[in-house]
């Protein structure tokens, strides 16, 4: 059973309760969410008052289609990718019955939990063993969370073709792909109608509270997902903000470059403090240390909240820092004052 502090990041209520004497204010580095969010535009008040209509959803889908380089008929919106992660296993069970699911890992734990909850037989597999395995569905996070590993497109194409021969699906969770769009599988979706891609809006755009995500797939699969979601898949506010943000090429380009530069500086700082980095992405760095629990506690006492993992107790993930010198200096000071146990 995952605890409130290891199940997911971002629970400031739980961390404040666990460390009531911590330095204030808290610096939340426990999520892979951009701390410099997209600026909320001025929104027509009717978006609050009315259900999202065909026009507002259509505008959102056209913006998403251009951004993800797919056809609008290959998209459905959802209140975050987490919702899609929970619905897809039930859609598979409805259409094909319970099956054998391979989840490449270690990775985001909700994939395994949700496929098991829907009655499937789930195995965590190493990327090198996939070709020898007989699965009905393979779930792969790309870039992987929490280590940022990228699986090349050629490998994904082989995987999709093998699964297609037995009516299987390849589910690609591309929640962290915005910083590296050239590695996305989206341009190859037409050739692989058994592939389902999940894309997060909230992480890169820094608006996780908006609850917006997308499933991208062949129109037949999208139709099945849309039925599970039901009418009005997202709010009017999500339609309005998402439509504008996905079209804002200047902000997207600037933010991608800024996050990549900040990640280089973050990794250099962590390495300078003697910490071993085993994975990296513009939105997070993964550390491996025998003293992860001790370091987590030390950071928390300084009011710095990072991500730890029940399944990998020697790992810590540190998210992107806010764009201010105070947060960076506080993290540096905290790490300089830390000593590993004897």
C-alpha positions as CSV (number, residue, x, y, z in Angstrom):
1,X,0.0,0.0,0.0
2,X,1.4,3.4,-1.0
3,X,1.5,6.1,1.7
4,X,0.4,9.7,1.2
5,X,4.0,10.7,0.8
6,X,5.1,8.0,-1.6
7,X,2.0,7.2,-3.7
8,X,2.1,10.5,-5.7
9,X,3.8,13.8,-5.4
10,X,2.1,17.1,-4.9
11,X,0.2,16.4,-1.6
12,X,1.3,19.5,0.3
13,X,-1.3,18.8,3.0
14,X,0.3,15.5,3.8
15,X,3.8,16.7,3.9
16,X,2.9,19.7,6.1
17,X,1.2,17.4,8.5
18,X,4.2,15.0,8.6
19,X,6.7,17.9,9.1
20,X,4.9,20.7,11.0
21,X,8.2,22.4,12.0
22,X,9.6,22.6,8.5
23,X,11.0,25.8,7.1
24,X,8.4,27.9,5.3
25,X,7.2,28.4,2.6
26,X,7.4,24.9,1.2
27,X,9.1,24.4,-2.1
28,X,7.3,21.6,-4.0
29,X,9.7,19.6,-6.2
30,X,7.7,16.4,-5.9
31,X,5.9,16.6,-9.2
32,X,7.0,16.8,-12.8
33,X,4.9,19.9,-13.4
34,X,6.4,23.1,-14.9
35,X,6.6,25.6,-12.0
36,X,6.3,28.5,-14.5
37,X,2.8,28.0,-15.8
38,X,1.2,29.2,-18.9
39,X,-0.4,32.6,-18.2
40,X,-4.2,32.2,-17.8
41,X,-5.9,34.3,-20.6
42,X,-8.9,36.4,-20.1
43,X,-11.9,34.0,-20.6
44,X,-15.4,34.7,-21.6
45,X,-17.6,34.3,-18.5
46,X,-19.9,32.1,-20.5
47,X,-17.3,29.4,-20.3
48,X,-18.2,29.1,-16.6
49,X,-21.9,29.3,-17.2
50,X,-22.6,26.9,-20.0
51,X,-21.7,23.3,-20.9
52,X,-18.9,23.1,-23.5
53,X,-20.6,23.0,-26.9
54,X,-19.6,21.6,-30.3
55,X,-17.8,24.8,-31.2
56,X,-15.6,25.1,-28.1
57,X,-14.7,21.4,-28.2
58,X,-14.0,21.6,-31.9
59,X,-11.7,24.5,-31.4
60,X,-9.8,22.6,-28.7
61,X,-9.5,19.5,-31.0
62,X,-8.3,21.6,-33.9
63,X,-5.6,23.2,-31.7
64,X,-4.6,19.8,-30.3
65,X,-4.5,18.2,-33.8
66,X,-2.1,20.9,-35.0
67,X,0.1,20.7,-31.9
68,X,0.3,16.9,-31.9
69,X,0.5,16.5,-35.7
70,X,-2.6,14.3,-36.1
71,X,-6.1,14.5,-37.5
72,X,-8.8,15.9,-35.3
73,X,-10.8,12.7,-35.7
74,X,-7.9,10.9,-33.9
75,X,-8.3,12.9,-30.7
76,X,-10.5,12.9,-27.7
77,X,-10.1,15.1,-24.6
78,X,-10.3,13.9,-21.0
79,X,-10.0,15.4,-17.5
80,X,-6.3,14.5,-17.4
81,X,-4.3,11.5,-18.6
82,X,-4.9,9.8,-15.2
83,X,-8.6,9.4,-16.2
84,X,-7.6,7.8,-19.5
85,X,-5.2,5.5,-17.7
86,X,-8.1,4.3,-15.6
87,X,-10.6,3.9,-18.5
88,X,-8.5,2.2,-21.1
89,X,-8.2,-1.2,-19.2
90,X,-12.0,-1.4,-19.0
91,X,-12.4,-0.5,-22.7
92,X,-10.0,-3.4,-23.5
93,X,-11.9,-5.8,-21.2
94,X,-15.2,-4.8,-22.8
95,X,-13.9,-5.4,-26.3
96,X,-11.6,-8.3,-25.9
97,X,-12.0,-9.7,-22.4
98,X,-9.3,-9.9,-19.7
99,X,-5.8,-10.3,-21.2
100,X,-2.1,-10.4,-20.6
101,X,-0.6,-7.0,-20.1
102,X,3.0,-6.0,-20.1
103,X,4.0,-2.8,-18.5
104,X,7.6,-1.7,-19.1
105,X,9.1,-0.6,-15.9
106,X,9.9,0.6,-13.3
107,X,7.5,3.3,-14.3
108,X,4.4,5.3,-13.3
109,X,2.7,2.8,-10.9
110,X,-0.9,3.7,-11.9
111,X,-0.6,1.8,-15.1
112,X,-0.1,-1.5,-13.4
113,X,-2.7,-0.7,-10.7
114,X,-5.4,0.3,-13.2
115,X,-5.0,-2.7,-15.5
116,X,-5.1,-5.1,-12.6
117,X,-8.2,-3.4,-11.2
118,X,-9.9,-4.1,-14.5
119,X,-9.2,-7.8,-14.1
120,X,-6.2,-8.2,-16.4
121,X,-3.0,-10.3,-15.7
122,X,-0.2,-7.7,-15.5
123,X,3.5,-8.3,-15.6
124,X,6.2,-5.6,-15.3
125,X,8.7,-6.2,-18.1
126,X,12.1,-4.9,-19.1
127,X,12.3,-3.2,-22.5
128,X,14.8,-5.8,-23.7
129,X,12.4,-8.7,-23.1
130,X,9.4,-7.4,-25.0
131,X,10.1,-9.2,-28.3
132,X,10.0,-12.6,-26.6
133,X,6.8,-12.0,-24.7
134,X,3.2,-12.8,-25.8
135,X,1.2,-9.9,-24.5
136,X,-2.2,-8.6,-25.6
137,X,-1.3,-5.1,-24.6
138,X,2.0,-3.4,-23.9
139,X,2.1,-0.2,-21.9
140,X,5.2,2.0,-22.3
141,X,5.9,5.4,-20.9
142,X,8.0,7.5,-23.3
143,X,9.9,9.4,-22.0
144,X,9.8,7.1,-19.0
145,X,8.7,8.4,-15.6
146,X,10.8,8.7,-13.4
147,X,14.1,8.2,-15.3
148,X,13.4,10.0,-18.6
149,X,14.5,7.1,-20.8
150,X,13.5,7.4,-24.4
151,X,12.5,4.3,-26.4
152,X,13.4,4.8,-30.1
153,X,10.7,5.0,-32.7
154,X,12.0,2.0,-34.6
155,X,11.6,-0.2,-31.5
156,X,8.0,1.1,-31.0
157,X,7.2,0.4,-34.7
158,X,8.4,-3.2,-34.3
159,X,6.4,-3.6,-31.1
160,X,3.2,-2.2,-32.7
161,X,3.5,-4.5,-35.7
162,X,4.0,-7.6,-33.5
163,X,1.0,-6.7,-31.4
164,X,-1.2,-6.0,-34.4
165,X,-0.7,-9.5,-35.7
166,X,-2.6,-10.8,-32.6
167,X,-5.1,-7.9,-32.2
168,X,-3.0,-6.3,-29.5
169,X,-2.6,-2.7,-28.4
170,X,0.4,-0.6,-27.8
171,X,-0.4,2.1,-25.2
172,X,2.2,4.9,-25.2
173,X,2.1,7.3,-22.3
174,X,3.7,10.5,-23.7
175,X,2.8,12.7,-20.8
176,X,6.4,14.1,-20.7
177,X,7.0,14.3,-24.5
178,X,6.4,18.1,-25.0
179,X,10.0,19.0,-24.5
180,X,11.1,16.5,-27.1
181,X,8.3,16.4,-29.8
182,X,10.6,14.9,-32.5
183,X,10.5,11.6,-30.5
184,X,6.7,11.4,-30.4
185,X,5.0,8.6,-32.1
186,X,2.1,10.9,-33.1
187,X,3.3,11.3,-36.8
188,X,3.2,7.5,-37.2
189,X,-0.3,7.0,-35.9
190,X,-1.9,6.6,-39.3
191,X,0.2,3.5,-40.1
192,X,-0.5,1.9,-36.7
193,X,-4.2,1.8,-35.8
194,X,-3.5,-0.4,-32.8
195,X,-1.5,2.3,-31.0
196,X,-3.0,4.6,-28.4
197,X,-1.1,7.7,-27.3
198,X,-1.8,9.6,-24.1
199,X,-0.7,13.2,-23.8
200,X,-0.8,15.4,-20.8
201,X,-1.6,19.1,-20.9
202,X,-1.0,20.0,-17.3
203,X,2.7,19.0,-17.0
204,X,4.4,21.1,-19.6
205,X,2.0,24.0,-19.5
206,X,2.1,23.9,-15.7
207,X,-1.7,23.9,-15.3
208,X,-2.3,20.5,-13.7
209,X,-5.3,21.8,-11.8
210,X,-7.1,22.4,-15.1
211,X,-7.4,18.6,-15.6
212,X,-6.9,18.3,-19.3
213,X,-5.4,15.4,-21.3
214,X,-5.8,13.7,-24.6
215,X,-6.0,10.3,-26.1
216,X,-4.8,10.0,-29.7
217,X,-5.6,6.9,-31.8
218,X,-7.4,5.6,-34.8
219,X,-11.0,7.0,-35.0
220,X,-12.5,3.6,-34.2
221,X,-10.6,3.4,-30.9
222,X,-11.2,7.1,-30.2
223,X,-14.9,6.4,-30.6
224,X,-14.8,3.7,-27.9
225,X,-12.8,5.9,-25.5
226,X,-15.3,8.8,-26.1
227,X,-18.2,6.6,-25.2
228,X,-16.6,5.7,-21.8
229,X,-15.8,9.3,-21.1
230,X,-19.3,10.5,-22.0
231,X,-20.6,13.9,-23.1
232,X,-18.8,17.1,-22.0
233,X,-15.4,15.3,-21.6
234,X,-13.7,18.5,-20.2
235,X,-14.8,21.8,-18.8
236,X,-15.4,25.0,-20.7
237,X,-12.4,26.5,-19.0
238,X,-10.2,23.6,-20.2
239,X,-11.5,24.2,-23.7
240,X,-10.7,27.9,-23.6
241,X,-7.3,27.7,-22.0
242,X,-6.2,24.6,-23.9
243,X,-7.2,26.1,-27.3
244,X,-5.1,29.2,-26.8
245,X,-2.1,27.6,-25.1
246,X,-1.7,24.8,-27.7
247,X,-1.6,27.5,-30.4
248,X,1.0,29.7,-28.6
249,X,4.1,28.7,-30.5
250,X,6.2,31.5,-29.1
251,X,5.5,30.5,-25.5
252,X,6.0,26.8,-26.3
253,X,9.3,27.3,-28.0
254,X,10.6,29.6,-25.3
255,X,9.5,27.3,-22.5
256,X,11.0,24.2,-24.0
257,X,14.4,25.9,-24.3
258,X,14.1,27.4,-20.8
259,X,13.3,24.0,-19.2
260,X,16.1,22.3,-21.0
261,X,18.7,24.9,-19.9
262,X,17.4,24.8,-16.3
263,X,17.7,21.0,-16.2
264,X,21.3,21.2,-17.2
265,X,22.0,23.7,-14.4
266,X,20.0,21.6,-11.9
267,X,21.9,18.4,-12.8
268,X,25.2,20.2,-12.6
269,X,24.3,21.5,-9.1
270,X,23.2,18.1,-7.9
271,X,26.3,16.4,-9.2
272,X,28.4,19.1,-7.5
273,X,26.8,18.1,-4.2
274,X,28.0,14.5,-4.8
275,X,24.7,13.1,-5.8
276,X,24.4,10.3,-8.4
277,X,21.9,11.2,-11.2
278,X,20.6,8.1,-13.0
279,X,18.0,9.7,-15.1
280,X,17.0,13.2,-16.3
281,X,14.2,15.1,-18.1
282,X,13.7,18.8,-18.4
283,X,11.0,18.5,-15.7
284,X,12.8,16.2,-13.2
285,X,16.1,14.5,-12.2
286,X,16.3,11.0,-10.7
287,X,18.8,10.3,-7.9
288,X,20.0,7.0,-6.7
289,X,21.3,6.8,-3.1
290,X,21.3,4.2,-0.4
291,X,20.2,7.0,2.0
292,X,17.2,8.2,0.0
293,X,14.9,8.1,3.0
294,X,17.3,10.0,5.2
295,X,17.8,12.6,2.5
296,X,14.1,12.9,1.9
297,X,13.6,13.7,5.6
298,X,16.5,16.2,5.6
299,X,15.0,18.0,2.6
300,X,11.5,18.0,4.2
301,X,12.9,19.6,7.4
302,X,14.1,22.5,5.1
303,X,10.6,22.7,3.6
304,X,11.7,21.1,0.3
305,X,9.3,18.3,-0.9
306,X,10.7,15.8,-3.3
307,X,9.4,12.5,-4.7
308,X,10.2,9.1,-3.3
309,X,9.0,5.6,-4.3
310,X,7.8,2.6,-2.3
311,X,8.9,0.2,-5.1
312,X,12.4,1.7,-5.4
313,X,13.4,3.0,-1.9
314,X,16.8,4.1,-3.1
315,X,15.4,6.6,-5.6
316,X,14.5,10.2,-5.2
317,X,13.1,12.4,-8.0
318,X,13.6,16.2,-7.9
319,X,11.4,18.3,-10.0
320,X,12.0,21.6,-11.9
321,X,12.9,24.5,-9.6
322,X,10.9,27.7,-9.6
323,X,12.5,30.4,-11.6
324,X,13.9,32.3,-8.6
325,X,17.3,32.4,-6.9
326,X,15.8,31.9,-3.4
327,X,14.6,28.4,-4.1
328,X,17.8,27.4,-5.8
329,X,20.0,28.7,-3.0
330,X,17.8,27.1,-0.4
331,X,18.2,23.7,-2.1
332,X,21.9,24.2,-2.4
333,X,22.2,25.1,1.3
334,X,20.1,22.2,2.3
335,X,22.2,19.7,0.4
336,X,25.5,21.2,1.6
337,X,24.3,20.7,5.2
338,X,23.3,17.1,4.6
339,X,25.6,14.2,5.6
340,X,25.0,10.6,4.8
341,X,24.6,8.4,7.9
342,X,27.7,6.6,9.1
